[in-house]
Amino acid sequence: MSEVTNAQEQHGATSGGIAGRTALVTGGGSGIGLATAKLLAADGAHVTICGRTAEKLEAAVADIRTAAANGVVVSHIVADVTDEEQTAAAVAHAAEPTGNLDICFANAGGAFHMGSILGADIAGVRATIDLNLTGTIITIKHAAEAMVASGQGGAIVANSSGAGHFVHRWLWAYGASKAGLEMVCKAAAEELGDKGIRVNAVQPGIIDDELMTVITAGGPLLEDYLDQMPIRRLGTVDDIARAVRFLVGPESSWITGEMLGVDGGHHLRRGADYSKLFGG
């Protein structure tokens, strides 16, 4: 039996569920990260969330515990994914319930620049790339090192975006950072497969959460989004959480290097035109 098959069987990748596994969710204090952490905990995984604001994380932990299965450990640690020392500490903390890290959802991200390439705010561009791309690289590095050290394998999922796959006008800095993230995921999947580690990404469409209210409250940009979606509705955080749960569970044990669009079919048409947010 090959090394990868042994690692997957030890990790439970071919049978059973995720009960008793350990999981780290970055950016887990709200939105997609919180919804995913709740679902993982409900299915029996010990879950650690991290983010930059302690009060937000504490409230999220209380929320996750309301859904968690019996015996599940739910905890938080303050960590900025662009800081390698803090991210390594978050990985180590997440592994504490069993001594191993089995699941990582590299969810933390955001946009600090929106607008034309002409006159671009380069500081905002750099901050966007640092958070989405460098932060995900750091997270994957340390999660994968922990999984290799355990010999148990594991599953890593990164949060990308449709904007990293097809052009959204004036969202190019965010899109470029997410496109880079996807290439890192593919490279990691290719490199780490023989160690029993699977690496995939989700590509959410427009999601109805607190981060997107400036769009989802209504207006020309929302209508532009909906006009380009065969399934013409806003996505929910649970839509994404269920996709992540699939990708970290035994149901997807032969899937790696996949970039999964969860966007109502938006990728079949064109990207949204963010100039409409500014009256363009």
ABEGO torsion letter per residue (X at the ends): XBAAAAAAAAAGAABEBABGBBBBBBGAABEAAAAAAAAAAAAGBBBBBBBABAAAAAAAAAAAAAABBBGBBBBBBBBBAABAAAAAAAAAAAAAAAGBBABBBBABBEBABBEBABGBBAAAAAAAAAAAAAAAAAAAAAAAAAAAAAGAEEBBBBBBBAAAABBBBGAAAAAAAAAAAAAAAAAAAAAAAAAGBBBBBBBBBBBBBAAAAAAAAEEAAAAAAAAABABBBBBBAAAAAAAAAAAABAAAAABBGBBBBBAGGAAABBBBBAAAAAGX
